[in-house]
Amino acid sequence: MMERLDPRIDSWKLALERLRSAQSADFAEAGRLVAEIARMSTDTMLRQAAEQALPVLRQAIDNHDHGVTLAAQRRLAVVLEVVHDLTAPRFGRRNAMPKQLSTEDRARKLLGLPLSVQLTCEDINQAYRRAAKGMHPDRGGSTQAFIDLAAARDVLIHPGAHKDA
């Protein structure tokens, strides 16, 4: 079962969706709801989105300026989008650090080579030449990127000479 950051988030989501889909927006009610979210939310991003939306929503109350109402609707949509992101199902392990690539895998990725295929020296050299064309300093590339390409080629051609970092 998915763990929620805030028990009120589902009710906020429903209220925001109702306000967003209404024919004529009730910015006074939207302002009250967003103020509650800004005050009570435990999620930093949601709280910041609500705090940024609040002045525009308050300005839109009884304001017939089309630009102000559009801005208020956009701010309300941003808050709703953050709520949707928080309530969307997550797959896999949350907050898990991505797997660190080995030195050889980083070199393959840099040269645009597949990770699981046996490579010949000719495959490595062709990939190096192809990548070096765009990275060469004479062609507008950076010197460091070109040096990194050469190091990646060396790692793949002489795999035993380099240790994983």
Legacy VTK file of the C-alpha trace (Angstrom):
# vtk DataFile Version 3.0
C-alpha trace
ASCII
DATASET POLYDATA
POINTS 165 float
0.000 0.000 0.000
1.252 3.462 -0.839
2.235 5.666 2.047
0.875 9.220 1.867
2.739 12.284 2.991
-0.347 13.991 4.347
-3.723 12.457 5.282
-5.588 15.527 3.931
-4.054 15.328 0.473
-6.924 13.303 -1.028
-9.546 15.787 0.150
-7.404 18.676 -1.136
-7.085 16.920 -4.486
-10.849 16.494 -4.817
-11.532 20.095 -3.809
-8.904 21.434 -6.226
-10.267 19.322 -9.091
-13.802 20.544 -8.349
-12.636 24.183 -8.311
-10.590 23.731 -11.477
-13.435 22.139 -13.431
-16.145 24.615 -12.349
-17.654 26.838 -15.060
-16.964 30.027 -13.140
-14.097 29.873 -10.701
-14.758 30.759 -7.067
-11.438 32.406 -6.254
-12.488 33.165 -2.671
-12.985 29.452 -1.977
-9.822 28.615 -3.928
-7.918 31.130 -1.820
-9.204 29.583 1.420
-8.263 26.082 0.253
-4.806 27.099 -0.964
-4.194 29.028 2.285
-5.041 25.852 4.223
-2.644 23.855 2.052
0.107 26.450 2.542
-0.437 26.367 6.311
-0.900 22.642 6.891
0.965 20.727 4.182
3.959 18.685 5.254
5.373 18.551 1.712
7.738 21.427 0.917
7.002 21.576 -2.809
3.232 21.630 -2.271
3.553 24.277 0.417
5.707 26.463 -1.873
3.292 26.095 -4.800
0.402 27.077 -2.531
2.266 30.050 -1.082
3.095 31.304 -4.582
-0.497 30.876 -5.763
-2.094 32.610 -2.796
-1.429 36.296 -3.722
-2.692 35.803 -7.280
-5.817 33.976 -6.091
-6.582 36.739 -3.590
-6.085 39.355 -6.296
-8.533 37.499 -8.560
-11.408 37.727 -6.049
-14.012 40.121 -7.498
-11.565 41.115 -10.214
-12.928 41.151 -13.749
-9.555 41.556 -15.431
-9.111 38.576 -17.760
-5.315 38.508 -17.295
-5.605 38.256 -13.523
-8.180 35.460 -13.700
-6.039 33.535 -16.194
-3.019 33.890 -13.922
-5.084 32.662 -10.960
-6.318 29.658 -12.947
-2.749 28.804 -13.956
-1.545 29.035 -10.339
-4.406 26.803 -9.225
-3.407 24.327 -11.946
0.188 24.316 -10.669
-0.964 23.464 -7.146
-3.189 20.699 -8.539
-0.288 19.341 -10.604
1.898 19.099 -7.494
-0.911 17.282 -5.679
-1.247 14.890 -8.637
2.493 14.215 -8.544
2.303 13.425 -4.839
-0.642 11.059 -5.227
0.548 9.284 -8.386
1.509 5.644 -7.853
5.232 5.016 -7.612
6.788 1.835 -8.879
10.024 0.339 -7.679
11.942 1.381 -4.631
11.364 4.960 -3.600
14.290 7.144 -2.705
16.687 4.394 -3.772
19.960 5.621 -5.162
20.473 4.668 -8.799
22.898 1.822 -9.361
26.449 3.053 -9.843
27.856 2.179 -13.240
31.212 0.462 -13.447
34.103 2.239 -15.148
33.607 0.091 -18.245
29.845 0.769 -18.355
30.445 4.524 -18.018
32.954 4.332 -20.887
30.478 2.391 -23.054
27.763 4.948 -22.318
30.079 7.850 -23.163
30.963 6.258 -26.509
27.339 5.299 -27.222
27.984 1.559 -27.111
25.581 -1.080 -25.776
26.239 -2.268 -22.236
25.818 -6.012 -22.655
27.423 -6.790 -26.026
30.920 -8.241 -26.536
32.983 -5.585 -28.334
35.968 -5.851 -30.636
38.743 -3.277 -30.800
37.371 -2.190 -34.178
33.893 -1.566 -32.661
35.446 0.549 -29.924
37.609 2.530 -32.334
34.683 3.183 -34.707
32.546 4.430 -31.823
35.423 6.603 -30.625
35.945 8.164 -34.079
32.218 8.792 -34.478
31.954 10.487 -31.064
35.252 12.373 -31.457
34.087 14.105 -34.648
31.635 16.225 -32.700
33.705 16.567 -29.533
37.026 17.614 -31.055
38.165 21.078 -29.873
38.835 22.126 -33.482
35.161 21.467 -34.235
33.824 23.489 -31.316
33.873 20.725 -28.715
35.374 21.000 -25.268
38.910 19.838 -24.564
37.832 17.992 -21.409
35.078 16.099 -23.238
37.585 15.029 -25.890
40.024 13.836 -23.209
37.186 11.925 -21.513
36.403 10.188 -24.825
40.013 9.110 -25.231
40.061 7.813 -21.647
36.821 5.893 -22.270
38.346 4.277 -25.371
41.439 3.287 -23.356
39.288 1.759 -20.602
37.447 -0.404 -23.132
40.506 -1.467 -25.114
42.551 -2.285 -21.969
39.872 -3.298 -19.413
42.233 -4.966 -16.912
44.447 -1.895 -16.576
41.727 0.252 -14.962
39.963 -0.323 -11.650
36.350 0.638 -10.838
36.021 4.030 -9.178
LINES 1 166
165 0 1 2 3 4 5 6 7 8 9 10 11 12 13 14 15 16 17 18 19 20 21 22 23 24 25 26 27 28 29 30 31 32 33 34 35 36 37 38 39 40 41 42 43 44 45 46 47 48 49 50 51 52 53 54 55 56 57 58 59 60 61 62 63 64 65 66 67 68 69 70 71 72 73 74 75 76 77 78 79 80 81 82 83 84 85 86 87 88 89 90 91 92 93 94 95 96 97 98 99 100 101 102 103 104 105 106 107 108 109 110 111 112 113 114 115 116 117 118 119 120 121 122 123 124 125 126 127 128 129 130 131 132 133 134 135 136 137 138 139 140 141 142 143 144 145 146 147 148 149 150 151 152 153 154 155 156 157 158 159 160 161 162 163 164
